[in-house]
Amino acid sequence: MRAIRFKGPARFNRTKVAIVLIVCGAIALSVVLAQMIADGFDPMFLLAGFVAAAGGLAVYKLGRFEYGLLLVLITAGFINFFTLPTGRDSRIVISLALSLVLLTIWGFQLLFRRSTGVRVQPSPINKPVLAFVLVVLIGYVWSLFMRDPILKIWSSFPMVQVASLIVNISLPLVALMTANKITEVKWLKWLSLIVIAIGITELLSRFLNLPTLILVSNGTRGMFTVWLGGILYAQALFNNRLSLVRRAMLLGLLAVLVYQRLIVDTSWVSGWLPLALVCAIITFVRSRKLFAVLCVLALIVVALKWDYVMTSYEAEMAGGSNLRGGLWAKAFGYVLQHPLFGMGPAGYAVYYMTYQPNDAMATHNNLFDVIAQHGFIGIVAFLWMFGVFFVVTFRSMRLHKGRGDFVEAFSVLGFAGAVASFAGMMLGDWLLPFAYTQTISGFDNAVFTWMFIGCAVALYHMRLRANVETKPQAALPATPVSSVQELRSHA
């Protein structure tokens, strides 16, 4: 008689279990948050939980994590009108919620890397990004224990501080995640097209006074202009594969952007000065002669419109820019009392309200924000991180020099945009939104900078891999490559 054999248990699929846990966790977390931070149960949180879970499942089913990254920029640019309440003035934007879902999925992939095969690829940015995140986490705990005992802590502050902590660590992690997940140039093209579409919508809405402005008003603040203008200008100057008509259209759209930021909205220095800087860097890389010509033309225009320039300057000073030096000095005074890890995320707000309640103003400078919130250790980690960003994007630009295509233009954009965005930090909290100025909803516009820096790093990795793959097999190292520096040495 033939023996009956029973099949063994199906192979335990950790990835599927992780996805189920993420779905259930997103829904459960939405209910918990609704009870904790909203005034009573808000069904919008439950809806957001289902949407987040559906988004995570969609990314999993499509099999391409990159779709989630595209969706982050789409929601950051176009879904500004829908936010989740926190019971306070600050609201949770959808791009932040979606980014946290993607970071959670990526975290599970890394946790179960034996079954998923997902690992953090070797990169120069790994250590500085993780170091800054670690300093922020340590600084938060440190600030709780080292807090002045007489501080006046209002009821909403603990929740605001946790929200600030999440934003300050999630943005650098988004850059790291993007650098790991983008492995094909086509995704860089899609991300660029999304930014252009958002920019066109914003400009048309402003000039025609359309109600669609509410869709993009928050996402197009801050350093969004740097990346929009940089994409248009870099592609027009470096991408020789575009027809003359398309390059003229890009320059025309750039001219409209410059007119809106520099002429119509002159008093908003954060809107036009970083834009001018990114265009200046791109011009300098393309042609020293063209850069000199544009400098001369700029000086002529300033001379002819001197009265207009002085009027704009006085308007900016009247808006409070003349007070920034005093604000920075005040913040630095508190830093000297908490030099190592600062006063914690959003922490200097309670110090101001306790000791100087009638003169409490934010620094309006992200570098001073970083020092005040995370101390001297935090600013060292932050400068190390951006220093590595500059080095990697500059190397990428050099590696792609002379291609005359989209890739070369994007590599130039990566370096110029990183430098211009860093400079823009000194004009506002545009890279790490401060809880009591932009509020955490500033994640909408800040995420563009971090994601595009991540894209520029991803492009660098693509080129290094391509260099290794094109080498003869005998030229490859005998042992596994353990770092990008080693990889580059063999390339």
C-alpha positions in Angstrom: 0.0 0.0 0.0 1.3 3.4 -0.9 2.4 5.4 2.0 0.7 8.8 2.5 3.1 11.6 3.0 2.1 14.9 4.4 3.8 18.0 3.2 5.8 20.0 5.7 4.7 23.4 6.9 4.9 26.2 4.3 8.1 28.3 4.6 7.7 31.1 7.1 7.6 34.3 5.1 8.9 37.0 7.4 8.3 39.7 4.8 4.6 39.0 4.6 4.3 38.8 8.3 6.1 42.2 8.5 3.6 43.7 6.0 0.7 42.4 8.0 2.2 43.9 11.2 2.7 47.2 9.5 -0.9 47.3 8.3 -2.3 46.5 11.7 0.1 48.8 13.4 -0.7 51.7 11.2 -4.4 51.3 11.9 -3.9 50.8 15.7 -1.5 53.7 15.9 -4.0 56.0 14.2 -6.6 55.1 16.9 -4.1 55.6 19.7 -2.9 58.9 18.4 -6.5 60.1 17.9 -7.2 59.4 21.6 -3.9 60.9 22.8 -3.5 64.1 20.9 -6.8 65.1 19.4 -9.7 66.6 21.3 -11.7 63.4 21.5 -11.8 60.7 18.9 -11.2 62.1 15.4 -12.3 59.7 12.6 -9.7 61.4 10.2 -7.0 59.6 12.1 -8.7 56.2 11.4 -9.0 57.2 7.8 -5.4 58.1 7.7 -4.5 54.8 9.2 -6.3 52.9 6.5 -4.8 55.1 3.8 -1.3 54.5 5.2 -1.9 50.8 5.4 -3.3 50.8 1.8 -0.2 52.7 0.6 2.1 50.3 2.3 0.3 47.3 0.7 0.3 49.1 -2.7 4.1 49.6 -2.6 4.5 45.9 -1.6 2.3 44.6 -4.3 3.8 46.8 -7.0 7.2 45.5 -5.9 8.8 48.9 -6.3 9.6 50.9 -3.3 10.3 53.9 -5.5 6.5 54.5 -6.0 6.3 55.3 -2.4 9.0 57.9 -2.7 7.2 59.5 -5.7 4.1 59.6 -3.6 5.9 61.4 -0.8 6.7 64.3 -3.1 3.2 64.3 -4.7 1.6 64.6 -1.3 4.2 67.2 -0.1 3.4 69.3 -3.1 -0.3 68.8 -3.9 -2.0 67.6 -0.7 -1.3 70.6 1.6 -5.0 71.1 2.2 -5.5 67.8 4.1 -3.7 67.4 7.4 -4.3 65.5 10.6 -5.1 67.4 13.8 -2.9 67.2 16.9 -5.2 69.1 19.2 -2.8 72.1 18.9 -1.9 74.6 16.2 0.6 72.2 14.6 -0.8 69.6 12.3 0.5 66.4 10.8 0.9 66.6 7.0 0.4 63.5 4.8 3.9 63.6 3.4 5.2 63.1 7.0 2.8 60.2 7.7 3.7 58.5 4.4 7.4 59.0 5.0 7.1 57.3 8.4 5.3 54.4 6.9 8.1 54.0 4.2 10.8 54.3 6.9 9.0 51.6 8.9 8.7 49.2 5.9 12.4 49.8 5.2 13.3 49.2 8.8 11.4 45.8 8.7 13.3 44.9 5.5 16.6 45.6 7.2 15.5 43.8 10.4 14.7 40.6 8.3 17.5 41.1 5.9 18.2 37.4 5.7 14.8 36.8 4.0 14.5 40.1 2.2 18.0 40.5 1.1 17.8 44.3 1.9 20.8 45.9 3.4 22.1 49.4 3.9 24.6 49.8 1.0 28.1 51.1 1.8 28.2 54.8 1.5 30.1 57.8 2.8 26.9 59.3 4.1 25.9 56.4 6.4 28.0 57.2 9.4 27.3 61.0 9.5 23.5 60.6 9.0 23.3 57.9 11.7 25.5 59.9 14.0 23.3 62.9 13.7 20.2 60.8 14.3 21.8 59.2 17.4 22.8 62.6 18.8 19.3 63.9 18.4 17.9 60.9 20.3 20.5 61.2 23.0 19.9 64.9 23.2 16.2 64.5 23.7 16.8 62.2 26.7 19.6 64.4 28.0 17.4 67.5 27.9 14.8 65.8 30.1 17.3 65.1 32.8 19.3 68.3 32.5 16.3 70.6 32.3 16.2 73.6 34.6 14.0 72.8 37.5 12.1 76.1 37.4 11.0 75.9 33.8 7.4 76.5 33.0 6.3 73.5 31.0 2.8 73.9 29.4 0.6 70.8 28.8 1.2 70.6 25.1 4.9 70.9 25.1 5.9 67.2 25.8 3.9 66.2 22.7 5.3 69.0 20.6 8.8 68.0 21.6 8.2 64.4 20.6 6.8 65.5 17.2 9.9 67.7 16.7 12.1 64.8 17.6 10.4 62.7 14.9 10.7 65.3 12.3 14.4 66.0 13.1 15.4 62.3 12.7 13.0 61.4 9.9 14.3 64.0 7.4 17.9 62.8 7.4 16.7 59.2 7.3 14.6 60.0 4.3 17.8 61.1 2.5 19.5 57.9 3.5 16.5 55.8 2.5 16.3 57.6 -0.9 20.0 57.0 -1.5 19.5 53.3 -0.9 16.2 52.8 -2.8 16.8 54.8 -6.0 18.9 52.6 -8.3 17.7 53.7 -11.8 17.9 57.1 -13.6 14.2 56.9 -14.6 13.1 57.6 -11.1 15.2 60.8 -11.0 13.4 61.9 -14.1 10.0 61.2 -12.5 10.9 63.1 -9.4 12.1 66.0 -11.5 8.8 66.0 -13.5 6.8 66.0 -10.2 8.7 69.1 -9.0 8.1 70.9 -12.3 4.4 70.0 -12.2 4.1 71.4 -8.7 6.0 74.6 -9.7 3.8 75.2 -12.7 0.7 74.8 -10.6 2.0 77.2 -8.0 3.0 79.9 -10.6 -0.3 79.7 -12.5 -2.3 79.8 -9.2 -0.4 82.9 -8.1 -0.5 84.9 -11.3 -4.2 83.9 -12.1 -5.3 84.1 -8.5 -6.7 80.6 -8.7 -8.1 78.6 -5.7 -5.7 75.8 -6.5 -3.0 77.8 -4.6 -4.3 76.0 -1.4 -3.1 72.8 -2.9 0.6 73.8 -3.1 1.0 76.8 -0.7 2.8 74.9 2.0 5.0 72.6 -0.1 6.3 75.4 -2.3 7.7 77.3 0.6 11.3 77.2 1.8 13.9 75.6 -0.4 11.4 74.2 -2.9 12.3 77.1 -5.2 16.0 76.0 -5.2 15.1 72.6 -6.6 12.6 73.8 -9.1 14.9 76.6 -10.4 17.9 74.2 -10.3 16.1 71.5 -12.3 15.0 74.0 -15.0 18.3 75.7 -15.3 20.6 72.7 -15.1 18.7 70.8 -17.7 18.6 73.8 -20.0 22.3 74.3 -19.8 23.7 70.8 -19.6 21.2 68.4 -21.3 22.2 68.6 -25.0 19.8 65.8 -25.8 16.8 68.2 -25.3 15.7 70.1 -28.4 16.2 73.8 -28.5 12.5 74.3 -28.1 12.3 72.4 -24.9 15.4 74.1 -23.5 13.8 77.5 -24.4 10.6 76.4 -22.6 12.7 75.5 -19.4 14.4 78.8 -19.5 11.1 80.6 -20.0 9.6 78.9 -17.0 12.7 79.8 -15.0 12.3 83.4 -16.0 8.7 83.4 -14.8 9.9 81.9 -11.5 12.6 84.5 -11.1 10.1 87.3 -11.8 7.7 86.0 -9.2 10.3 85.5 -6.5 12.5 88.5 -7.2 10.1 91.2 -8.5 6.6 90.3 -7.2 7.7 88.9 -3.8 10.9 90.8 -3.3 10.6 91.0 0.5 10.8 87.2 0.8 14.6 86.9 0.7 14.4 83.1 1.3 12.5 82.9 -1.9 15.0 84.6 -4.3 18.4 84.6 -2.7 18.9 80.8 -2.6 17.5 80.6 -6.1 20.1 83.2 -7.2 22.8 81.2 -5.5 21.8 77.8 -7.1 21.7 79.5 -10.6 25.1 81.1 -10.0 26.7 77.8 -9.1 25.2 76.0 -12.1 26.4 78.9 -14.3 29.9 78.8 -12.9 30.1 75.0 -13.5 28.9 75.4 -17.0 31.0 78.3 -18.1 33.3 80.8 -16.3 32.8 83.3 -19.1 29.0 83.1 -18.9 29.3 83.5 -15.1 31.3 86.7 -15.5 28.8 88.1 -18.1 25.9 87.4 -15.8 27.7 89.0 -12.8 28.3 92.2 -14.9 24.7 92.2 -16.0 23.5 91.8 -12.4 25.6 94.7 -11.3 24.2 96.9 -14.1 20.7 96.0 -13.1 21.4 96.7 -9.4 22.9 100.1 -10.4 19.9 101.1 -12.6 17.4 99.9 -10.0 19.2 101.1 -6.9 16.2 102.9 -5.4 14.1 99.8 -5.8 16.8 97.7 -4.2 17.0 100.0 -1.2 13.2 100.0 -0.8 13.2 96.2 -0.8 16.0 96.2 1.7 14.2 98.5 4.1 11.0 96.4 3.7 13.0 93.3 4.7 14.5 95.1 7.7 11.1 96.3 8.8 9.9 92.7 8.6 12.3 91.8 11.4 15.6 90.8 9.7 17.4 93.5 11.6 16.6 91.7 14.9 18.1 88.4 13.9 21.6 89.2 15.3 20.1 89.8 18.8 18.0 86.6 18.5 21.1 84.6 17.7 23.1 86.1 20.5 20.2 85.3 22.9 20.0 81.7 21.7 23.8 81.3 22.0 23.6 82.4 25.6 21.3 79.6 26.5 23.5 77.1 24.5 26.5 78.0 26.8 24.5 76.8 29.7 23.7 73.5 27.9 26.7 73.1 25.6 26.9 69.3 25.0 23.4 68.3 23.7 21.5 71.5 23.9 18.0 72.0 25.2 16.4 69.2 23.2 14.0 69.3 20.2 12.0 72.6 20.3 13.5 72.9 23.8 14.6 76.5 23.8 11.0 77.6 23.5 10.3 76.8 27.2 13.5 78.6 28.3 12.4 81.7 26.4 8.9 81.6 27.9 10.3 81.1 31.4 13.1 83.6 31.5 12.0 86.1 28.8 8.3 85.7 28.1 7.9 89.2 26.7 10.8 88.8 24.3 10.5 85.2 23.1 11.2 84.8 19.4 12.6 81.9 17.4 16.1 82.3 15.8 14.8 82.0 12.2 18.2 80.4 11.4 18.4 76.6 11.2 22.1 76.5 12.2 21.3 78.3 15.4 18.3 76.0 15.8 20.6 73.0 15.6 23.0 74.4 18.2 20.2 75.4 20.5 18.3 72.1 20.3 21.2 69.6 20.0 24.2 71.5 21.4 27.8 71.6 20.1 27.9 67.9 19.6 24.8 68.2 17.5 26.1 71.0 15.3 29.4 69.1 14.7 27.4 66.0 13.6 25.2 68.1 11.4 28.1 69.9 9.7 29.9 66.6 9.3 26.8 65.2 7.6 26.4 68.2 5.2 30.2 68.2 4.6 29.9 64.6 3.3 26.9 65.6 1.2 29.0 68.3 -0.4 31.9 66.0 -1.1 29.8 63.1 -2.5 27.7 65.4 -4.8 30.8 67.2 -6.0 32.5 63.9 -6.8 29.3 62.8 -8.6 29.4 66.0 -10.7 33.0 65.3 -11.6 32.3 61.7 -12.5 29.5 62.7 -14.9 31.2 65.6 -16.5 31.0 65.9 -20.2 28.0 63.5 -20.7 25.8 66.3 -22.0 22.6 64.5 -20.9 20.0 64.4 -18.1 22.4 62.6 -15.8 25.1 65.2 -16.0 22.5 68.0 -15.4 21.2 66.2 -12.4 24.6 65.7 -10.9 25.3 69.4 -11.2 21.9 70.1 -9.6 22.7 67.8 -6.7 25.9 69.8 -5.7 24.5 73.2 -6.5 21.2 72.5 -4.7 22.9 71.1 -1.6 25.1 74.2 -1.3 22.2 76.6 -1.9 19.9 74.9 0.5 22.5 74.9 3.2 23.0 78.6 2.7 19.2 79.0 2.9 19.2 77.5 6.4 20.5 80.9 7.6 17.3 82.6 6.4 14.8 80.4 8.2 14.0 76.9 9.5 13.8 75.5 6.0 15.7 72.2 6.5 14.6 71.2 10.0 11.2 72.9 10.6 10.9 74.5 14.1 7.8 73.5 16.0 6.8 77.1 16.9 7.4 78.8 13.6 6.7 76.6 10.5 5.4 73.9 12.9 5.9 70.3 11.9 3.8 70.9 8.8 7.0 72.4 7.4 8.0 68.8 6.6 6.1 69.4 3.3 8.7 71.8 1.9 11.7 70.5 3.8 11.4 66.9 2.4 12.3 68.2 -1.1 15.8 69.1 0.0 16.5 65.9 1.8 15.0 63.6 -0.8 16.9 65.3 -3.7 20.2 65.2 -1.8 19.5 61.5 -1.3 18.8 61.2 -5.1 22.2 63.0 -5.8 24.0 60.4 -3.6 22.1 57.6 -5.3 23.3 58.9 -8.7 26.9 58.7 -7.3 26.4 55.1 -6.3 25.0 54.2 -9.7 28.1 55.5 -11.4 30.4 53.6 -9.1 28.6 50.4 -9.7 28.6 51.0 -13.5 32.4 51.6 -13.4 32.9 48.3 -11.6 30.6 46.3 -13.8 32.4 47.5 -17.0 35.8 46.4 -15.7 37.1 43.0 -16.9 36.4 40.2 -14.5 40.1 39.8 -13.8 40.4 43.4 -12.7 37.8 43.0 -9.9 39.0 42.6 -6.4 39.3 39.1 -5.0 37.6 39.9 -1.7 34.1 41.5 -1.3 34.0 45.3 -1.5 33.2 46.6 1.9 32.9 50.4 1.4 32.2 52.9 -1.3 35.7 54.3 -0.9 37.2 50.8 -1.6 34.7 50.4 -4.5 35.9 53.6 -6.0 39.5 52.7 -5.6 38.9 49.6 -7.7 36.9 51.5 -10.2 
